[in-house]
Amino acid sequence: MVASGEADRALLICGTGLGVAISANKVTGVRAVTAHDSFSVERAILSNDAQVLCLGQRVIGIELARKLVKEWLGYTFDPTSASASKVKVINDYDLANQTVAA
């Protein structure tokens, strides 16, 4: 849904958050991150324009998860920021290296 533009963001949860991040990043146009602290959540948006937050239910508790999701939803990427050129390079690479599953 994120890759097609039907959703701006997505939240994925598994045991560690790592497996779902790896899987989500296989989808062209998706930038997924695993983050278990406030600073990483902030930088995921402000520096990397990540659209998918992956959390590990075996790694963090429900209250921290709620806090991080609320913070994550409150951030907006600034396309005029110093990080915008880096995000463009990531997007361009992703589009140039698309593969179609057999």
C-alpha positions as a printed NumPy array, in Angstrom:
array([[  0.   ,   0.   ,   0.   ],
       [  2.874,   2.386,   0.716],
       [  4.632,   1.661,  -2.584],
       [  1.429,   2.237,  -4.552],
       [  0.656,   5.468,  -2.712],
       [ -2.483,   4.132,  -1.032],
       [ -0.879,   4.775,   2.368],
       [  1.765,   7.262,   3.485],
       [  3.115,   5.075,   6.268],
       [  2.928,   1.556,   7.633],
       [  3.753,  -0.169,  10.898],
       [  5.029,  -3.751,  10.871],
       [  5.647,  -5.905,  13.924],
       [  7.393,  -9.235,  14.366],
       [  9.565, -10.762,  17.061],
       [ 12.548,  -8.479,  16.491],
       [ 11.319,  -6.119,  13.764],
       [ 14.234,  -7.236,  11.612],
       [ 12.53 ,  -9.824,   9.414],
       [  9.648,  -7.568,   8.443],
       [ 12.096,  -4.726,   7.687],
       [ 14.124,  -6.969,   5.388],
       [ 10.943,  -8.1  ,   3.64 ],
       [  9.476,  -4.602,   3.298],
       [ 12.716,  -3.264,   1.834],
       [ 12.391,  -5.778,  -1.022],
       [  9.472,  -3.703,  -2.319],
       [ 10.559,  -0.995,  -4.762],
       [  9.929,   2.455,  -3.345],
       [  9.678,   1.366,   0.279],
       [ 12.123,   2.496,   2.937],
       [ 11.591,   0.44 ,   6.085],
       [ 13.533,   0.762,   9.333],
       [ 13.707,  -1.113,  12.595],
       [ 13.894,   1.356,  15.466],
       [ 13.586,   0.805,  19.195],
       [ 14.519,   4.247,  20.529],
       [ 13.337,   7.84 ,  20.065],
       [ 16.458,   9.114,  18.315],
       [ 16.379,   6.354,  15.691],
       [ 12.675,   6.964,  15.063],
       [ 13.342,  10.684,  14.607],
       [ 16.238,  10.142,  12.221],
       [ 14.308,   7.497,  10.268],
       [ 11.96 ,  10.251,   9.114],
       [ 14.062,  13.406,   9.187],
       [ 17.206,  11.921,   7.614],
       [ 15.853,   9.006,   5.575],
       [ 12.169,   9.68 ,   4.843],
       [ 11.308,   6.141,   5.964],
       [  7.678,   5.209,   5.41 ],
       [  7.618,   1.904,   7.288],
       [  8.459,   1.492,  10.964],
       [  9.235,  -2.047,  12.083],
       [  9.144,  -2.96 ,  15.758],
       [ 10.095,  -6.072,  17.671],
       [  7.483,  -7.242,  20.149],
       [ 10.087,  -9.378,  21.897],
       [ 12.47 ,  -6.418,  22.117],
       [ 10.348,  -3.564,  23.473],
       [  7.284,  -3.304,  25.665],
       [  3.883,  -2.005,  24.659],
       [  4.292,   1.402,  26.319],
       [  7.572,   2.116,  24.539],
       [  6.049,   0.895,  21.274],
       [  3.123,   3.304,  21.69 ],
       [  5.504,   6.17 ,  22.461],
       [  7.689,   5.447,  19.436],
       [  4.751,   5.098,  17.045],
       [  3.263,   8.383,  18.285],
       [  6.622,  10.12 ,  17.809],
       [  7.093,   8.536,  14.382],
       [  3.686,   9.683,  13.177],
       [  4.458,  13.21 ,  14.381],
       [  7.549,  13.654,  12.202],
       [  7.485,  14.87 ,   8.605],
       [ 10.346,  14.686,   6.14 ],
       [ 11.407,  18.079,   4.787],
       [ 12.152,  17.729,   1.061],
       [ 14.322,  20.874,   1.262],
       [ 16.495,  19.468,   4.068],
       [ 20.17 ,  18.603,   3.768],
       [ 19.134,  14.933,   3.667],
       [ 16.916,  15.347,   0.604],
       [ 19.742,  14.724,  -1.864],
       [ 20.664,  11.477,  -0.073],
       [ 17.049,  10.297,  -0.146],
       [ 16.905,  11.109,  -3.871],
       [ 20.   ,   8.951,  -4.471],
       [ 18.326,   6.083,  -2.593],
       [ 15.109,   6.511,  -4.596],
       [ 16.959,   6.718,  -7.913],
       [ 18.985,   3.597,  -7.103],
       [ 15.847,   1.741,  -6.083],
       [ 14.043,   2.634,  -9.315],
       [ 17.057,   1.851, -11.515],
       [ 17.519,  -1.557,  -9.914],
       [ 13.951,  -2.816,  -9.851],
       [ 13.47 ,  -6.491, -10.405],
       [ 10.338,  -8.324, -11.327],
       [  9.666, -11.52 ,  -9.417],
       [  9.506, -14.58 , -11.624]])
